[in-house]
């Protein structure tokens, strides 16, 4: 008898704790969840702002790690930026308002390629994590960016100019009721970046609370990386 997928559902995958070393000597805690079968793509997750409780276990990210390796063959790599704490432990260092976190992002990208030997890497940012992605995840080996609830508080016009010229695809999910950047504002903000696909989410909020919103976000992630795995099941 199939069972409904619930917030607590954990589907089979090979899960391992990882430690990422930064160029300024810090150790960052993380986890990689790898499919037991073929890998369709690898996803590096940049979490929301730790000053507001964001971490690698923020609910969308934890559910992605719990489900996507089994459902879609996606390898999920999560880590805590400097000073951030979760069930996995606390990364060394101190929160630096997105400045020194550049070194965390660069180290995590290198870890994916050098240690995990990923082939196709996608980077997703949520809230504060979108700022880190747009500012620092410029490595040419990255295939695409996915943005969840971008606040666009520290990302500059120069950052957007980079991506406009770069041309790699970016998918941005903009909640209708976002606390920082609503769909109409996002269209203006991203007007010069023709390679951004903006998805306006009716009734969506910044934190994507509720299982229907989780399913929607995970489905859009899969649509970017391996659309042949859609639709995602709601029961197993």
C-alpha angles and dihedrals in degrees: 000000000000117000125219114250107247133188089263096049114128115188126199119285139130105263124191135173113238136193120212118200118211126212090249092057104262128136116221121198121226148143136232121207110197127189116248088226133038119335112235094186142329124246124202112200124211109196134220123272112301090211086069096041098275117152143142089281095055102140102256091049095046091049091048090054091046095051117017099068089059099034100043109008091249119151109221121207118190131173141167115247118228115309093006121133132202138147088287091061138263125298117229122255132036134288109265104188092257097307108098087027084083087079090052092054093047091048092049092051091050090047090055093054102032102038106021093035092219118187104197115028125190123183124213125190127190119201105310086016091063089059089052091048096049093044103039113014094084098123108138090227091068112098103200145346127232119198124199117193097339109202093192092209099136104015108107134213086252089059090051090047088057093055093043090056094039093058100201113144119266124188116201122192109203118190117222091228099036117158094223115020122022123195098265091048090048092053089056093044094050097037094113094048104078092175092066115101106205117205114193111208115210113225089003122146132198095261098045093225119185134045095266090058092046090053091048094051094045090048092054090049090053091046088061098044107030113357091176087076092064137144096050113219121250092203135035 
